[in-house]
Amino acid sequence: MAIVVRRIRPADYAGYGPAFAALAARACEPNPHMAPAAVAAARIVLPEDGIVILAAWLSEALGSERLAGLWALRRQRDGRSGFAPVLTAPLLPLYEVSSLPVLDADRAQDVMQAMLRHIRAAGDLPHTLALPLLPLEGPSFAALQEACRAGGGRLAVAERWQRPVMRPQPGDDAERYLRRTLGQSYKKRMQQFRAIARQGEVNFQRRRGAAAREALPQFLALEAAGWKGQAGTAIARLPQAHAYFDSLAAQFAATDSLQIDTLTLDGHPLAMGLLVESAGTRHFLKIAYDEIQARHSPGRALTIAMLQADFAGTPPALFDSGAGDGVDAGTYIWGERRAMGNAVLRLGSSRPGLPEAAVKLRQGLRVMRARLRR
């Protein structure tokens, strides 16, 4: 069967929701930030002509086609790319969690090769890809590696970190999972968690779909009440970011893929988490907490309550914390780790260029700042 790669206009992509959902269900790894809902929200922030959507189609019997791959990228040329033109995924790396395309598990390598060939053959697309949130393990990464090798390209990773994730094992329940992942700190962490109830009435609420959408203003207000609000970096203080999250929440709520979890103390939010889902996987986008209650470690308390709620029902096949390279993985309760990297993929060339230099410069500056802080 032949694989054909075509571009989809961002304005037309909104109608691909059912086809994308079907692809995600049979994909190597779902990625909700490639979904029409996420792209529609990103269009509020990004220019229409800056978004490039590659769709791979698998020819079937009687001339029909099936969506076999999807990669949403954007054109970039600024300081982060070394002022060289590149294609970047995900569309908004500051808020999104994975650079991977969504690939049909049965034809992953073929689809990935077809996508890279399309980019290389296109006269109007850069032949360098910036992938700042690239998982460095799993079948999708293996397909990307092989496609790069087959096409004579170069994949360079300058920054690496370990992202906490949850992958439940058969027979797990909340108690067994927490004992395994927290190890020697289990007793101390659970004592801290239970101690909150001595300060007042503690409740956990999970809202999905339209109910989660209605809770978004409360989440944004909680974030803005802390240091991010004072610094002007809270979402509610940034008009474009606010518009993006408002649209993102509305789009994912429409397909019951939006979730907001809240831990309250005497009716007041102690911590809240904003999440999206795709094909049985859950992805943490943002957390907000009451900084006045910092002695209770509200963020960790929320994640323990979330995990207990997960195992009380059907836990996700994968829970991705979304933690970036500057976050201490040890502060999370999820016990598994996923290798992540800031990668640059150069098609048809093995020689490094300005984008690689920009990544290394950024890495060096971060190391220097860390040393100065110490």
VOPAGU-2260 file (C-alpha; in pm, 1 decimal, decimal comma):
REM VOPAGU-2260
SITE   aa  ch    i         X         Y         Z
SITE  MET   A    0       0,0       0,0       0,0
SITE  ALA   A    1     127,7     344,8     -91,9
SITE  ILE   A    2     177,0     628,0     157,1
SITE  VAL   A    3     106,2     980,4      36,8
SITE  VAL   A    4     191,0    1290,0     242,5
SITE  ARG   A    5     -15,2    1604,1     192,5
SITE  ARG   A    6     -42,8    1930,7     378,8
SITE  ILE   A    7    -364,7    2033,2     548,5
SITE  ARG   A    8    -456,4    2398,5     578,3
SITE  PRO   A    9    -486,8    2490,7     949,0
SITE  ALA   A   10    -835,6    2631,6     888,3
SITE  ASP   A   11    -946,9    2299,8     735,0
SITE  TYR   A   12    -791,6    2081,6    1004,6
SITE  ALA   A   13   -1076,2    2147,1    1249,4
SITE  GLY   A   14   -1287,6    1893,7    1061,5
SITE  TYR   A   15   -1038,3    1611,5    1110,5
SITE  GLY   A   16   -1136,2    1536,2    1471,3
SITE  PRO   A   17   -1285,0    1186,3    1411,2
SITE  ALA   A   18   -1000,8    1083,8    1176,4
SITE  PHE   A   19    -739,5    1202,0    1427,5
SITE  ALA   A   20    -912,8    1022,6    1716,3
SITE  ALA   A   21    -914,5     699,3    1514,6
SITE  LEU   A   22    -544,4     742,7    1434,1
SITE  ALA   A   23    -459,0     812,8    1800,1
SITE  ALA   A   24    -636,9     492,9    1905,0
SITE  ARG   A   25    -408,6     279,7    1685,0
SITE  ALA   A   26     -94,0     493,4    1715,6
SITE  CYS   A   27     243,8     400,6    1861,5
SITE  GLU   A   28     200,6     685,9    2107,1
SITE  PRO   A   29     -80,7     942,0    2125,3
SITE  ASN   A   30      11,7    1310,4    2138,4
SITE  PRO   A   31    -283,5    1541,8    2213,5
SITE  HIS   A   32     -88,0    1847,4    2097,7
SITE  MET   A   33    -115,1    1724,3    1739,7
SITE  ALA   A   34    -496,1    1709,2    1766,2
SITE  PRO   A   35    -722,1    1950,6    1576,9
SITE  ALA   A   36    -829,9    2094,1    1912,9
SITE  ALA   A   37    -472,4    2191,1    2002,3
SITE  VAL   A   38    -396,9    2333,4    1657,5
SITE  ALA   A   39    -717,5    2539,2    1662,9
SITE  ALA   A   40    -611,3    2692,2    1995,5
SITE  ALA   A   41    -258,0    2761,1    1870,0
SITE  ARG   A   42    -397,4    2954,0    1573,2
SITE  ILE   A   43    -495,3    3228,3    1820,7
SITE  VAL   A   44    -126,6    3282,9    1896,8
SITE  LEU   A   45      48,3    3187,2    1571,5
SITE  PRO   A   46       7,9    3327,0    1218,4
SITE  GLU   A   47    -183,7    3099,2     984,8
SITE  ASP   A   48      99,3    3078,3     732,5
SITE  GLY   A   49     342,3    2979,2    1008,7
SITE  ILE   A   50     168,8    2646,1    1076,0
SITE  VAL   A   51     255,5    2340,5     865,2
SITE  ILE   A   52      38,1    2029,9     908,4
SITE  LEU   A   53     166,6    1712,1     745,2
SITE  ALA   A   54     -84,4    1429,8     702,6
SITE  ALA   A   55      20,7    1086,8     578,4
SITE  TRP   A   56    -246,8     881,5     404,4
SITE  LEU   A   57    -242,0     506,7     347,6
SITE  SER   A   58    -411,4     391,1      28,2
SITE  GLU   A   59    -662,0     111,2      82,0
SITE  ALA   A   60    -897,1     -93,6    -131,7
SITE  LEU   A   61   -1125,8      72,3    -386,4
SITE  GLY   A   62    -934,2     397,6    -375,1
SITE  SER   A   63   -1012,2     479,1     -10,3
SITE  GLU   A   64    -752,5     629,6     223,2
SITE  ARG   A   65    -679,8     608,6     593,9
SITE  LEU   A   66    -498,3     866,2     801,7
SITE  ALA   A   67    -168,7     704,4     905,2
SITE  GLY   A   68      34,8     994,0    1043,6
SITE  LEU   A   69       1,6    1350,7    1159,3
SITE  TRP   A   70     266,1    1609,2    1245,6
SITE  ALA   A   71     184,3    1971,6    1326,3
SITE  LEU   A   72     488,3    2200,7    1298,7
SITE  ARG   A   73     551,0    2573,0    1276,1
SITE  ARG   A   74     800,5    2782,9    1091,4
SITE  GLN   A   75    1050,8    2949,5    1323,0
SITE  ARG   A   76    1338,8    3189,9    1272,6
SITE  ASP   A   77    1457,1    3367,1    1586,2
SITE  GLY   A   78    1723,2    3354,1    1854,3
SITE  ARG   A   79    1621,3    3006,4    1968,2
SITE  SER   A   80    1690,9    2872,7    1617,3
SITE  GLY   A   81    2014,8    3066,4    1578,8
SITE  PHE   A   82    1821,4    3293,7    1337,9
SITE  ALA   A   83    1818,3    3009,0    1086,4
SITE  PRO   A   84    1483,5    2889,8     941,0
SITE  VAL   A   85    1359,1    2570,2    1106,4
SITE  LEU   A   86    1040,5    2371,3    1153,3
SITE  THR   A   87     949,1    2331,9    1520,9
SITE  ALA   A   88     728,7    2080,6    1699,6
SITE  PRO   A   89     527,9    2111,2    1913,7
SITE  LEU   A   90     366,5    2435,9    1804,1
SITE  LEU   A   91     403,5    2602,9    2146,5
SITE  PRO   A   92     689,5    2433,6    2334,9
SITE  LEU   A   93     637,6    2653,4    2641,9
SITE  TYR   A   94     298,6    2491,8    2710,1
SITE  GLU   A   95     308,3    2158,6    2525,9
SITE  VAL   A   96     472,7    1832,2    2619,7
SITE  SER   A   97     593,9    1632,8    2316,6
SITE  SER   A   98     758,0    1690,4    1978,1
SITE  LEU   A   99     656,5    1349,5    1840,8
SITE  PRO   A  100     422,8    1301,2    1546,4
SITE  VAL   A  101     129,7    1061,6    1578,5
SITE  LEU   A  102     208,2     748,3    1375,1
SITE  ASP   A  103       1,7     442,5    1290,0
SITE  ALA   A  104     168,9     161,2    1485,9
SITE  ASP   A  105     151,3     -82,1    1192,4
SITE  ARG   A  106     339,3     145,2     950,1
SITE  ALA   A  107     531,0     379,7    1180,0
SITE  GLN   A  108     870,2     365,8    1008,2
SITE  ASP   A  109     725,5     391,0     658,2
SITE  VAL   A  110     508,5     688,3     756,1
SITE  MET   A  111     796,2     865,7     930,3
SITE  GLN   A  112    1022,1     820,9     627,2
SITE  ALA   A  113     750,0     951,8     396,6
SITE  MET   A  114     708,2    1263,5     611,6
SITE  LEU   A  115    1079,7    1340,3     616,8
SITE  ARG   A  116    1101,9    1282,3     240,7
SITE  HIS   A  117     816,6    1528,5     190,1
SITE  ILE   A  118     993,0    1795,6     395,9
SITE  ARG   A  119    1321,9    1742,3     215,8
SITE  ALA   A  120    1160,2    1754,4    -128,7
SITE  ALA   A  121     956,9    2067,7     -54,2
SITE  GLY   A  122    1110,4    2382,7    -192,5
SITE  ASP   A  123     935,6    2606,9      59,6
SITE  LEU   A  124    1019,4    2421,6     383,7
SITE  PRO   A  125    1339,4    2434,2     593,5
SITE  HIS   A  126    1536,7    2110,9     602,9
SITE  THR   A  127    1613,0    2151,8     974,4
SITE  LEU   A  128    1369,5    2051,9    1249,3
SITE  ALA   A  129    1387,3    2180,7    1606,9
SITE  LEU   A  130    1238,8    1924,4    1848,4
SITE  PRO   A  131    1282,8    2068,5    2200,1
SITE  LEU   A  132    1055,0    1818,9    2378,7
SITE  LEU   A  133    1153,3    1492,3    2215,1
SITE  PRO   A  134    1107,3    1160,3    2400,5
SITE  LEU   A  135    1427,7     964,4    2342,1
SITE  GLU   A  136    1274,1     619,2    2375,0
SITE  GLY   A  137     975,5     426,5    2247,9
SITE  PRO   A  138     853,9     315,1    1903,6
SITE  SER   A  139     789,0     664,7    1766,4
SITE  PHE   A  140    1141,9     777,2    1849,3
SITE  ALA   A  141    1281,6     457,0    1699,2
SITE  ALA   A  142    1088,1     529,3    1378,2
SITE  LEU   A  143    1226,0     884,4    1371,6
SITE  GLN   A  144    1581,6     759,7    1425,1
SITE  GLU   A  145    1554,2     504,5    1146,3
SITE  ALA   A  146    1393,9     752,9     906,1
SITE  CYS   A  147    1673,8     998,5     977,3
SITE  ARG   A  148    1939,6     731,1     916,4
SITE  ALA   A  149    1772,5     611,2     596,2
SITE  GLY   A  150    1752,5     964,7     461,6
SITE  GLY   A  151    2113,2    1051,9     540,7
SITE  GLY   A  152    2022,2    1302,7     808,5
SITE  ARG   A  153    2164,3    1391,7    1148,1
SITE  LEU   A  154    1980,4    1387,8    1481,7
SITE  ALA   A  155    2168,6    1576,8    1753,3
SITE  VAL   A  156    2059,4    1596,6    2118,0
SITE  ALA   A  157    2222,0    1867,1    2330,2
SITE  GLU   A  158    2004,4    1864,5    2641,6
SITE  ARG   A  159    1875,1    1556,4    2820,8
SITE  TRP   A  160    1659,0    1505,6    3127,4
SITE  GLN   A  161    1434,4    1250,9    3293,7
SITE  ARG   A  162    1060,8    1320,9    3291,3
SITE  PRO   A  163     843,5    1151,4    3557,4
SITE  VAL   A  164     559,9     943,5    3411,9
SITE  MET   A  165     324,7     676,5    3541,0
SITE  ARG   A  166     295,9     339,3    3371,7
SITE  PRO   A  167      81,0     117,0    3595,8
SITE  GLN   A  168     171,2    -248,9    3623,3
SITE  PRO   A  169     -85,0    -531,7    3625,9
SITE  GLY   A  170    -225,3    -571,9    3976,6
SITE  ASP   A  171    -132,2    -220,0    4087,7
SITE  ASP   A  172    -356,1     -25,6    4320,6
SITE  ALA   A  173    -285,1     316,1    4474,0
SITE  GLU   A  174    -121,9     175,0    4787,9
SITE  ARG   A  175     103,6     -68,4    4603,3
SITE  TYR   A  176     204,8     189,4    4345,0
SITE  LEU   A  177     288,9     457,4    4602,1
SITE  ARG   A  178     487,8     215,3    4817,1
SITE  ARG   A  179     691,1     108,4    4514,9
SITE  THR   A  180     755,7     454,2    4373,8
SITE  LEU   A  181     810,3     648,8    4696,0
SITE  GLY   A  182    1028,4     378,6    4848,5
SITE  GLN   A  183    1184,9     478,7    5178,7
SITE  SER   A  184    1007,7     815,2    5172,7
SITE  TYR   A  185     662,5     652,0    5157,1
SITE  LYS   A  186     587,7     679,1    5529,7
SITE  LYS   A  187     700,2    1043,1    5554,3
SITE  ARG   A  188     512,9    1155,2    5240,6
SITE  MET   A  189     190,0     986,8    5341,6
SITE  GLN   A  190     212,4    1130,8    5693,4
SITE  GLN   A  191     246,4    1477,6    5537,3
SITE  PHE   A  192     -51,6    1407,1    5313,7
SITE  ARG   A  193    -274,6    1284,3    5596,4
SITE  ALA   A  194    -169,2    1572,5    5823,4
SITE  ILE   A  195    -358,0    1818,5    5601,1
SITE  ALA   A  196    -686,4    1671,6    5726,8
SITE  ARG   A  197    -596,0    1784,5    6080,4
SITE  GLN   A  198    -610,8    2145,9    5960,0
SITE  GLY   A  199    -966,3    2124,2    5829,4
SITE  GLU   A  200   -1196,0    1943,1    5588,6
SITE  VAL   A  201   -1010,5    1807,3    5283,9
SITE  ASN   A  202   -1190,2    1717,7    4961,2
SITE  PHE   A  203   -1084,9    1611,0    4614,1
SITE  GLN   A  204   -1290,0    1690,1    4306,2
SITE  ARG   A  205   -1236,7    1569,6    3950,0
SITE  ARG   A  206   -1416,2    1761,7    3676,5
SITE  ARG   A  207   -1426,4    1671,7    3309,7
SITE  GLY   A  208   -1564,7    1815,6    2989,4
SITE  ALA   A  209   -1791,9    2116,9    3031,1
SITE  ALA   A  210   -1754,2    2110,8    3411,5
SITE  ALA   A  211   -1376,2    2132,2    3374,8
SITE  ARG   A  212   -1413,9    2416,2    3125,9
SITE  GLU   A  213   -1621,1    2608,2    3382,0
SITE  ALA   A  214   -1347,5    2557,2    3644,2
SITE  LEU   A  215   -1073,0    2711,6    3428,9
SITE  PRO   A  216   -1121,7    3069,6    3563,7
SITE  GLN   A  217   -1076,7    2936,3    3917,4
SITE  PHE   A  218    -755,4    2761,8    3811,6
SITE  LEU   A  219    -620,4    3078,0    3647,0
SITE  ALA   A  220    -710,0    3288,3    3951,2
SITE  LEU   A  221    -525,9    3048,5    4182,1
SITE  GLU   A  222    -213,2    3065,6    3965,6
SITE  ALA   A  223    -230,6    3446,4    3945,4
SITE  ALA   A  224    -257,7    3475,9    4324,9
SITE  GLY   A  225     100,4    3353,2    4367,8
SITE  TRP   A  226     446,5    3464,6    4262,9
SITE  LYS   A  227     367,5    3420,9    3893,4
SITE  GLY   A  228      95,6    3684,1    3925,4
SITE  GLN   A  229     334,5    3921,4    4099,4
SITE  ALA   A  230     597,9    3863,9    3832,5
SITE  GLY   A  231     343,6    3910,7    3552,4
SITE  THR   A  232     402,6    3560,1    3413,4
SITE  ALA   A  233      73,9    3400,0    3522,2
SITE  ILE   A  234    -148,6    3294,3    3232,2
SITE  ALA   A  235    -419,3    3538,9    3338,4
SITE  ARG   A  236    -167,2    3824,5    3307,8
SITE  LEU   A  237     -63,5    3732,2    2951,7
SITE  PRO   A  238    -342,2    3809,3    2700,2
SITE  GLN   A  239    -221,1    3571,2    2427,9
SITE  ALA   A  240    -153,7    3285,6    2669,6
SITE  HIS   A  241    -491,9    3344,4    2833,6
SITE  ALA   A  242    -667,2    3332,0    2496,5
SITE  TYR   A  243    -477,0    3015,4    2402,2
SITE  PHE   A  244    -569,2    2827,0    2720,3
SITE  ASP   A  245    -927,4    2947,7    2705,5
SITE  SER   A  246    -960,4    2812,2    2350,9
SITE  LEU   A  247    -768,3    2493,1    2435,0
SITE  ALA   A  248   -1002,5    2423,4    2726,9
SITE  ALA   A  249   -1310,6    2484,2    2514,2
SITE  GLN   A  250   -1184,6    2263,3    2228,6
SITE  PHE   A  251   -1084,7    1967,1    2447,7
SITE  ALA   A  252   -1393,8    1999,9    2668,9
SITE  ALA   A  253   -1608,8    1953,6    2358,3
SITE  THR   A  254   -1468,8    1599,7    2319,2
SITE  ASP   A  255   -1465,7    1523,8    2694,7
SITE  SER   A  256   -1084,2    1527,3    2687,5
SITE  LEU   A  257   -1030,1    1811,3    2936,7
SITE  GLN   A  258    -983,9    1744,6    3307,6
SITE  ILE   A  259    -929,8    1971,1    3609,7
SITE  ASP   A  260    -853,0    1812,1    3946,7
SITE  THR   A  261    -887,9    2015,4    4266,0
SITE  LEU   A  262    -780,1    1950,5    4625,1
SITE  THR   A  263    -956,7    2179,1    4872,1
SITE  LEU   A  264    -905,8    2262,5    5239,6
SITE  ASP   A  265   -1220,1    2392,3    5411,1
SITE  GLY   A  266   -1367,2    2464,2    5069,2
SITE  HIS   A  267   -1072,9    2671,4    4943,5
SITE  PRO   A  268    -849,6    2539,0    4662,9
SITE  LEU   A  269    -521,6    2406,2    4795,9
SITE  ALA   A  270    -399,1    2296,7    4452,2
SITE  MET   A  271    -543,0    2242,9    4102,9
SITE  GLY   A  272    -419,8    2051,5    3799,7
SITE  LEU   A  273    -506,5    2107,4    3432,3
SITE  LEU   A  274    -487,5    1798,3    3208,6
SITE  VAL   A  275    -583,8    1672,2    2863,3
SITE  GLU   A  276    -634,5    1317,0    2737,9
SITE  SER   A  277    -578,7    1125,7    2416,9
SITE  ALA   A  278    -649,6     757,2    2347,1
SITE  GLY   A  279    -620,4     637,5    2706,5
SITE  THR   A  280    -321,2     854,5    2797,0
SITE  ARG   A  281    -326,1    1162,5    3020,3
SITE  HIS   A  282    -100,1    1466,1    2993,4
SITE  PHE   A  283     -41,7    1721,1    3270,8
SITE  LEU   A  284     -31,1    2077,5    3135,1
SITE  LYS   A  285     -22,0    2308,3    3436,6
SITE  ILE   A  286     -48,6    2307,9    3815,0
SITE  ALA   A  287    -149,8    2592,9    4045,0
SITE  TYR   A  288    -144,8    2594,2    4425,4
SITE  ASP   A  289    -201,3    2815,4    4727,1
SITE  GLU   A  290     146,8    2937,6    4821,6
SITE  ILE   A  291      26,0    3037,5    5169,7
SITE  GLN   A  292     -22,0    2665,1    5235,0
SITE  ALA   A  293     326,2    2571,6    5111,8
SITE  ARG   A  294     403,8    2390,1    5438,7
SITE  HIS   A  295     157,3    2121,2    5327,6
SITE  SER   A  296     340,2    2062,2    4995,7
SITE  PRO   A  297      11,2    2122,2    4811,6
SITE  GLY   A  298     142,2    2019,2    4471,1
SITE  ARG   A  299     255,9    1679,8    4594,6
SITE  ALA   A  300     -64,3    1640,2    4797,4
SITE  LEU   A  301    -271,3    1702,8    4484,5
SITE  THR   A  302     -79,5    1444,1    4283,4
SITE  ILE   A  303    -127,0    1181,7    4556,3
SITE  ALA   A  304    -501,9    1251,6    4557,6
SITE  MET   A  305    -504,3    1234,9    4177,4
SITE  LEU   A  306    -328,1     899,5    4178,7
SITE  GLN   A  307    -570,6     760,3    4436,0
SITE  ALA   A  308    -860,8     872,7    4217,4
SITE  ASP   A  309    -696,8     715,0    3910,5
SITE  PHE   A  310    -669,1     373,4    4075,5
SITE  ALA   A  311   -1019,7     399,1    4218,9
SITE  GLY   A  312   -1134,8     381,3    3857,3
SITE  THR   A  313    -937,8     289,3    3545,6
SITE  PRO   A  314    -591,2     447,2    3549,4
SITE  PRO   A  315    -449,5     582,0    3222,9
SITE  ALA   A  316    -213,0     358,0    3029,4
SITE  LEU   A  317      38,4     642,5    3051,4
SITE  PHE   A  318      36,8     954,4    3264,4
SITE  ASP   A  319     284,7    1215,3    3138,2
SITE  SER   A  320     380,6    1474,5    3398,2
SITE  GLY   A  321     495,1    1718,1    3129,4
SITE  ALA   A  322     793,5    1815,9    3348,6
SITE  GLY   A  323    1057,3    2022,3    3171,7
SITE  ASP   A  324    1433,8    2002,4    3185,9
SITE  GLY   A  325    1461,1    2245,7    3476,8
SITE  VAL   A  326    1238,2    2045,2    3711,4
SITE  ASP   A  327    1367,6    1807,4    3978,8
SITE  ALA   A  328    1208,7    1472,4    3893,0
SITE  GLY   A  329    1233,5    1370,2    4259,9
SITE  THR   A  330     959,3    1615,9    4355,6
SITE  TYR   A  331     700,3    1405,2    4169,3
SITE  ILE   A  332     529,4    1093,1    4299,0
SITE  TRP   A  333     511,5     916,0    3962,3
SITE  GLY   A  334     780,4     651,8    3972,8
SITE  GLU   A  335     869,1     579,4    3611,0
SITE  ARG   A  336    1101,5     797,4    3405,4
SITE  ARG   A  337    1106,9     887,9    3038,8
SITE  ALA   A  338    1426,5    1008,8    2874,3
SITE  MET   A  339    1372,0    1346,1    2707,9
SITE  GLY   A  340    1591,0    1573,4    2499,5
SITE  ASN   A  341    1617,8    1899,2    2310,7
SITE  ALA   A  342    1700,5    1774,7    1962,4
SITE  VAL   A  343    1781,8    1918,2    1621,4
SITE  LEU   A  344    1718,6    1707,6    1311,2
SITE  ARG   A  345    1902,9    1807,8     994,9
SITE  LEU   A  346    1780,9    1640,5     675,8
SITE  GLY   A  347    2029,3    1545,1     406,1
SITE  SER   A  348    2330,4    1674,8     596,3
SITE  SER   A  349    2550,6    1554,0     881,6
SITE  ARG   A  350    2708,7    1892,6     948,1
SITE  PRO   A  351    2589,0    2096,3    1247,7
SITE  GLY   A  352    2474,1    2452,8    1191,5
SITE  LEU   A  353    2328,9    2757,1    1366,3
SITE  PRO   A  354    2033,0    2579,4    1532,2
SITE  GLU   A  355    2267,5    2332,0    1702,8
SITE  ALA   A  356    2490,7    2617,4    1814,5
SITE  ALA   A  357    2188,1    2800,9    1959,9
SITE  VAL   A  358    2088,3    2493,1    2161,8
SITE  LYS   A  359    2441,9    2450,4    2298,1
SITE  LEU   A  360    2461,5    2820,6    2385,2
SITE  ARG   A  361    2132,9    2797,6    2573,0
SITE  GLN   A  362    2256,8    2489,9    2758,2
SITE  GLY   A  363    2580,5    2665,7    2853,3
SITE  LEU   A  364    2397,1    2971,6    2982,8
SITE  ARG   A  365    2170,1    2755,3    3195,2
SITE  VAL   A  366    2468,0    2575,3    3348,3
SITE  MET   A  367    2632,7    2910,3    3422,4
SITE  ARG   A  368    2318,9    3048,1    3588,6
SITE  ALA   A  369    2286,9    2734,2    3800,1
SITE  ARG   A  370    2645,0    2770,2    3919,1
SITE  LEU   A  371    2592,8    3136,7    4005,1
SITE  ARG   A  372    2281,8    3050,4    4207,2
SITE  ARG   A  373    2479,8    2793,6    4404,1
